[in-house]
Amino acid sequence: MLSRLACRTAMPSSSRAAAAGASCTQRSKSTLPKSGTWIDRELGYNTKLVHAAIDPDPISGAILTPIYQSTTYIQESIEQYLEKGYSYSRTNNPTVSTLERKIAMLEGGYGSACFGTGMAATIAVVSGTMKAGDHCVITNCSYGGTNRVCRTMFTDMGMQFDFVDFTDVATIAKYIKPNTKLIFSESPANPTLTLTDIPAVSALAKKHGIPHVVDSTFATPIIQRPIELGADLVIQSTTKFYDGHNMTVGGAVICATKELYERIKHMQNVHGNIMSPQNAFYTLQTTKTLALRVKQQSATAMTIAKFLEKHPAVETVRYPGLDSHPQKELADRQHLDGVHGSMLWFEVKGGTESGRAMMNSIQRPWSLCENLGAAESICTAPAVMTHANMLKEDRLKVGITDGFVRISCGLEDADDLIASLKQSLDALRR
């Protein structure tokens, strides 16, 4: 680019000066970056949360990906079938595909598939990696629906499952058999918050040529990215933190390789459980604030966990950020930036009766209901709600008693949440 000085010295006369000046201006403008193009640098993670996979609509310039509420897509000819990538929305939909690309980028995967629910995502993983006669080593503490579908439906189809303690890699290794086709972990586990050493279990799985899937719903990619730690597949219930507003149900499977991605996309297609374009649109918007929400919720959870540890009515508190957590060293090593999530659990003195009394008396801003990861703080009784479909003996074996209290910290003021908890806990001591 010519400097202004070079432009001035290139003017031999007034008539030529105008032309030369215009030429200099034109040349200078041609070197300016174009509005709407991206800066030439590696983008930060928060920028990716907002912009990853998103392009302005080519027709209108709309900044948001449109909701493509269409069943079918016109083909220009038989020879050009699928040239644009879409034929029928059970297989692919432009809005859903955008979310799938975004989630894959955020989780560090090759690709992802989005489903109508988190359970649909889980079922796709098992269906896509196992058949009758195959065996899976799975954590003995997971979301209740995961436990049930493996224990009933998939077992009825001739598959075998060993539910074992995933806090000990040696224990997992003992249960691997010649027909083991999947290792299934959940970290942090729902609802006990036990952790799996993802790099260690992934290394064990690779040694035996077995895919390792991690349900990372409690963590989100803000806290850990299992594929970057060696896992092959990641499950996210997008209902939870990705949504974060109690608006949708959905799920995603993120795949480390093209082969696994194609296998999971096939399951999505044949099962017919792709996410709806409307829910994909909502999730594209809520994902933008994922880091802001998770970090604030985690800070609140830490404040509440410290309060509960000191309250005389509380028997036990578990939160990965507390020094008292049995796996605090692993939490610090595996979780990013000292962020440990919004989930914690506790039990009160007096056992089941006192725990249930506390939950029945909890006042707003706490809400007694299912779900987690939302802006609203939620108190849940897993024995009756989320894990009621586990066999009672299995539930008690991993420590989910009838008085077990699981809480998901939202975005309200921590002081308000503590005031409500204190009122209910103090009442137990009268």
C-alpha positions in Angstrom: 0.0 0.0 0.0 1.3 3.5 -0.9 1.8 5.9 1.9 0.1 9.3 1.9 3.5 10.8 1.2 4.0 8.6 -1.8 0.6 9.6 -3.1 1.4 13.2 -2.8 4.8 13.0 -4.5 3.2 11.0 -7.4 1.2 14.1 -8.5 3.0 15.9 -11.4 0.2 18.2 -12.3 -3.3 19.2 -11.1 -5.1 17.2 -13.8 -3.0 14.1 -13.2 -3.2 14.7 -9.4 -6.9 14.1 -9.3 -6.5 10.8 -11.1 -3.5 9.7 -9.1 -5.2 10.7 -5.9 -8.2 8.6 -6.8 -6.0 5.7 -7.7 -4.2 5.9 -4.4 -7.5 6.0 -2.5 -8.7 3.0 -4.5 -5.6 1.0 -3.8 -5.7 1.9 -0.1 -9.3 0.8 0.2 -8.6 -2.4 -1.6 -6.2 -3.5 1.1 -8.7 -2.8 3.9 -10.4 -5.9 5.5 -13.9 -6.5 4.4 -16.8 -6.2 6.9 -18.3 -9.5 7.6 -15.1 -11.5 7.2 -13.3 -13.1 10.2 -10.1 -11.9 11.8 -7.1 -14.1 11.0 -6.4 -15.7 14.3 -7.4 -18.6 16.5 -10.6 -17.5 18.2 -11.0 -17.8 22.0 -13.4 -20.3 23.5 -16.0 -17.7 24.6 -16.1 -16.4 21.0 -16.6 -19.9 19.7 -19.5 -20.4 22.1 -21.2 -17.5 20.4 -20.2 -17.9 16.8 -18.9 -21.4 16.1 -20.6 -23.0 13.0 -22.8 -19.9 12.6 -22.9 -17.9 9.3 -25.3 -15.0 8.5 -28.2 -16.1 6.4 -27.1 -15.7 2.7 -30.4 -14.4 1.5 -31.4 -11.9 4.3 -28.2 -11.5 6.3 -30.0 -12.6 9.4 -27.5 -13.0 12.2 -29.2 -16.1 13.6 -29.5 -19.5 11.9 -33.2 -19.7 10.7 -35.6 -22.4 11.9 -35.9 -24.6 8.8 -39.3 -26.1 9.6 -39.5 -28.2 6.5 -40.0 -31.9 6.0 -38.5 -32.2 2.6 -36.1 -30.4 0.2 -36.4 -30.0 -3.5 -33.8 -31.6 -5.7 -32.7 -29.9 -8.9 -32.4 -33.2 -10.7 -32.0 -36.9 -10.0 -28.3 -36.6 -10.9 -28.0 -33.8 -8.3 -29.8 -35.7 -5.5 -28.4 -34.7 -2.1 -26.0 -32.2 -3.7 -27.1 -29.6 -1.1 -26.9 -32.1 1.7 -30.6 -32.4 2.5 -33.5 -34.6 1.4 -35.7 -35.4 4.4 -35.6 -34.0 7.9 -35.5 -37.3 9.7 -31.9 -37.6 8.3 -30.6 -34.0 8.3 -32.1 -30.6 8.8 -30.2 -27.3 8.3 -30.9 -25.9 11.8 -30.1 -29.2 13.5 -26.9 -29.6 11.4 -25.7 -26.2 12.5 -26.1 -27.2 16.1 -24.4 -30.5 15.5 -21.4 -28.7 14.0 -21.3 -26.2 16.9 -21.4 -28.8 19.6 -18.7 -30.9 17.8 -16.4 -27.8 17.7 -17.1 -27.0 21.4 -16.4 -30.5 22.6 -13.3 -31.1 20.4 -14.9 -33.9 18.3 -14.9 -34.9 14.6 -18.7 -34.6 14.5 -21.9 -34.8 16.6 -25.5 -36.0 16.3 -28.3 -34.3 18.1 -31.3 -36.2 19.4 -34.8 -35.6 20.7 -33.8 -36.5 24.3 -30.7 -37.3 26.3 -31.9 -40.9 26.6 -32.2 -41.2 22.8 -28.6 -40.2 22.6 -27.6 -42.9 25.2 -29.6 -45.5 23.3 -27.9 -44.6 20.1 -24.5 -45.1 21.6 -25.3 -48.6 23.0 -27.2 -49.6 19.8 -24.3 -48.3 17.6 -21.6 -50.2 19.4 -23.2 -53.4 20.6 -25.3 -56.3 19.4 -26.8 -59.5 21.0 -24.0 -61.4 22.8 -21.8 -58.3 23.4 -20.8 -57.1 26.8 -20.4 -53.6 28.3 -18.6 -52.5 31.5 -20.7 -49.6 32.8 -20.5 -47.5 35.9 -22.6 -48.6 38.9 -23.8 -45.0 39.4 -25.3 -43.2 36.5 -28.5 -41.4 35.6 -31.4 -43.7 36.5 -32.7 -43.9 32.9 -29.3 -45.2 31.7 -29.2 -47.9 34.4 -32.8 -49.0 33.5 -32.4 -49.1 29.7 -29.3 -51.3 30.1 -30.7 -53.5 32.8 -34.0 -54.1 31.1 -34.4 -53.3 27.4 -30.8 -54.0 26.2 -30.5 -57.1 28.4 -33.8 -58.4 27.0 -32.1 -58.0 23.5 -29.3 -60.3 24.6 -26.6 -57.8 25.6 -24.7 -58.2 28.9 -23.8 -55.5 31.4 -21.6 -55.4 34.5 -22.3 -52.4 36.7 -19.0 -51.7 38.6 -17.2 -49.0 40.6 -15.6 -46.6 38.1 -13.5 -44.8 40.7 -11.1 -47.7 40.5 -9.5 -48.4 37.1 -8.2 -51.8 38.2 -11.8 -52.9 39.0 -12.9 -51.9 35.5 -10.0 -53.9 34.0 -11.0 -57.0 35.9 -14.5 -57.0 34.2 -13.2 -56.7 30.6 -14.0 -59.8 28.6 -13.3 -61.0 25.1 -16.8 -59.9 24.1 -16.6 -56.5 25.8 -17.5 -53.9 23.1 -18.2 -50.7 25.2 -16.9 -49.1 28.4 -19.5 -46.6 29.7 -18.6 -44.0 32.3 -20.3 -41.0 33.7 -18.3 -38.2 35.3 -19.2 -36.5 37.5 -21.8 -39.2 38.2 -25.4 -38.5 38.8 -26.2 -38.0 41.6 -23.3 -39.1 43.8 -20.6 -36.9 42.1 -18.1 -39.7 42.0 -15.5 -39.0 39.3 -13.9 -41.2 36.6 -10.3 -40.8 35.7 -11.0 -40.2 32.0 -7.5 -40.4 30.7 -6.7 -43.6 32.6 -9.9 -45.3 31.6 -9.5 -44.2 28.0 -6.0 -45.6 27.9 -7.3 -48.9 29.3 -10.1 -48.9 26.6 -7.6 -48.2 23.8 -5.3 -51.0 25.1 -8.2 -53.4 24.5 -9.6 -51.8 21.4 -12.8 -50.9 23.1 -14.6 -47.6 22.6 -15.0 -45.5 25.8 -18.1 -43.3 26.1 -18.3 -40.6 28.8 -21.6 -39.1 29.9 -20.3 -35.6 30.6 -23.7 -33.9 31.2 -22.8 -32.7 34.7 -19.5 -31.2 33.5 -20.3 -29.6 30.1 -17.3 -28.7 27.9 -16.7 -25.7 30.2 -15.4 -28.1 32.9 -14.0 -31.0 30.9 -13.7 -32.2 27.3 -13.5 -36.0 27.4 -12.4 -36.4 23.8 -9.4 -34.2 24.5 -8.7 -36.5 27.4 -8.8 -39.7 25.3 -12.4 -40.7 25.2 -14.0 -41.9 22.0 -17.6 -40.7 22.5 -19.3 -38.1 24.7 -23.0 -38.0 25.7 -24.6 -34.7 26.6 -28.2 -34.3 27.8 -28.7 -30.9 26.2 -31.8 -30.6 28.3 -29.5 -29.6 31.1 -26.8 -27.0 30.9 -26.7 -26.5 27.1 -30.3 -25.4 27.4 -30.1 -24.0 30.9 -33.6 -22.5 30.9 -36.0 -25.4 31.4 -37.3 -24.9 27.8 -36.4 -28.1 25.9 -35.4 -31.7 26.0 -32.6 -33.0 23.8 -29.3 -34.9 23.6 -26.1 -35.1 21.7 -23.4 -37.6 21.0 -20.0 -36.3 20.1 -17.7 -38.6 18.2 -13.9 -38.5 18.1 -13.6 -40.2 14.6 -15.4 -40.2 11.3 -16.2 -43.9 11.6 -18.0 -43.5 15.0 -19.7 -40.3 13.7 -21.2 -42.2 10.7 -22.2 -45.1 13.0 -24.1 -42.8 15.4 -25.7 -40.7 12.6 -27.0 -44.0 11.2 -28.5 -44.8 14.5 -30.1 -41.4 14.6 -31.6 -42.0 11.2 -32.9 -45.5 11.6 -34.3 -44.7 15.1 -35.9 -41.6 13.8 -35.1 -39.6 16.9 -33.3 -36.5 15.5 -33.8 -33.3 17.4 -36.5 -30.9 16.2 -35.4 -27.8 14.4 -37.3 -25.6 16.9 -35.4 -27.1 19.8 -32.1 -26.9 17.9 -32.7 -23.2 17.4 -33.4 -22.6 21.1 -30.2 -24.5 22.0 -28.1 -22.6 19.5 -29.1 -19.4 21.4 -28.7 -20.7 25.0 -25.3 -22.3 24.3 -23.9 -18.8 23.8 -24.1 -18.1 27.6 -23.0 -21.6 28.7 -19.7 -20.5 30.1 -21.2 -17.5 31.9 -23.9 -19.6 33.5 -21.7 -22.6 34.5 -19.1 -20.5 36.1 -21.6 -18.5 38.1 -23.5 -21.6 39.1 -20.3 -23.3 40.1 -19.3 -20.3 42.3 -22.8 -20.4 44.0 -22.5 -24.2 44.5 -19.2 -23.8 46.3 -20.6 -21.1 48.6 -23.6 -23.3 49.4 -21.4 -26.4 49.9 -19.3 -24.5 52.5 -22.5 -23.4 54.3 -23.8 -26.9 54.4 -20.6 -28.3 55.8 -20.9 -26.0 58.8 -24.6 -26.5 59.5 -25.1 -28.7 62.5 -28.1 -30.5 61.0 -26.1 -31.7 58.0 -24.4 -35.1 58.2 -22.6 -35.3 54.8 -21.9 -32.9 51.9 -20.3 -33.9 48.6 -19.1 -31.3 46.1 -15.9 -31.8 43.9 -14.6 -28.4 44.9 -14.5 -29.1 48.6 -11.3 -30.4 50.2 -13.5 -33.0 51.8 -14.4 -34.6 48.5 -12.7 -38.1 48.4 -11.5 -37.4 44.8 -10.5 -33.7 45.2 -7.1 -34.4 43.6 -8.7 -35.9 40.5 -11.2 -33.1 40.4 -8.5 -30.4 40.4 -6.5 -32.3 37.8 -9.4 -33.1 35.4 -11.7 -30.1 35.7 -10.7 -27.0 33.8 -9.8 -23.7 35.5 -10.9 -24.9 39.0 -14.6 -25.0 38.0 -16.5 -27.9 39.5 -20.1 -27.5 38.4 -23.4 -26.5 39.9 -24.4 -29.9 41.3 -23.9 -31.1 44.9 -25.7 -33.4 47.3 -26.1 -33.8 51.1 -27.8 -35.8 53.8 -29.1 -34.5 57.1 -28.9 -35.9 60.5 -31.9 -38.0 61.4 -31.9 -40.1 58.3 -34.6 -40.5 55.7 -37.4 -39.0 57.6 -35.5 -35.8 58.3 -34.2 -35.6 54.7 -37.7 -35.8 53.3 -39.0 -33.3 55.8 -36.3 -30.9 54.7 -37.2 -31.3 51.0 -40.9 -31.0 51.7 -40.4 -27.7 53.5 -37.9 -26.0 51.1 -39.1 -22.6 49.9 -38.5 -20.6 46.8 -36.2 -19.7 45.2 -35.6 -23.5 45.4 -38.0 -25.6 43.3 -38.7 -29.2 44.3 -38.7 -30.9 40.9 -36.6 -32.9 38.4 -34.1 -31.5 35.9 -30.8 -29.7 36.6 -28.4 -27.2 35.1 -31.1 -24.5 34.7 -31.2 -20.9 35.7 -33.6 -21.9 38.4 -32.2 -23.7 41.4 -33.7 -27.1 41.8 -33.9 -29.5 44.8 -34.5 -33.2 43.9 -35.2 -36.4 45.8 -33.4 -39.0 43.5 -34.8 -42.0 45.3 -38.3 -40.9 44.3 -37.6 -38.9 41.1 -34.6 -39.4 38.9 -33.4 -42.8 40.2 -36.6 -44.4 41.3 -36.3 -47.0 38.5 -33.0 -48.3 39.8 -33.3 -51.5 41.8 -33.4 -50.4 45.5 -30.5 -52.6 46.5 -28.4 -51.2 43.7 -29.4 -47.6 44.6 -28.6 -48.1 48.3 -25.3 -49.8 47.4 -24.0 -46.6 45.7 -25.3 -44.4 48.6 -28.6 -43.1 47.2 -30.7 -43.3 50.3 -34.4 -42.3 50.6 -33.2 -39.1 52.3 -30.5 -38.2 49.8 -30.9 -34.5 48.7 -29.5 -33.5 45.2 -29.4 -29.8 44.4 -28.7 -27.9 41.2 -27.6 -24.4 41.9 -29.0 -21.8 39.5 -28.4 -18.1 38.9 -30.2 -16.6 41.9 -28.3 -14.7 44.7 -26.5 -17.3 46.8 -27.7 -15.5 50.0 -31.3 -16.1 49.1 -30.7 -19.8 48.4 -28.8 -20.2 51.7 -31.6 -18.4 53.6 -34.1 -20.9 52.4 -31.9 -23.9 53.1 -31.1 -22.5 56.6 -34.7 -22.1 57.4 -35.6 -25.7 56.5 -32.5 -27.1 58.2 -32.9 -25.1 61.4 -36.5 -26.4 61.7 -35.2 -29.9 61.8 -33.4 -29.1 65.1 -36.3 -27.7 67.0 
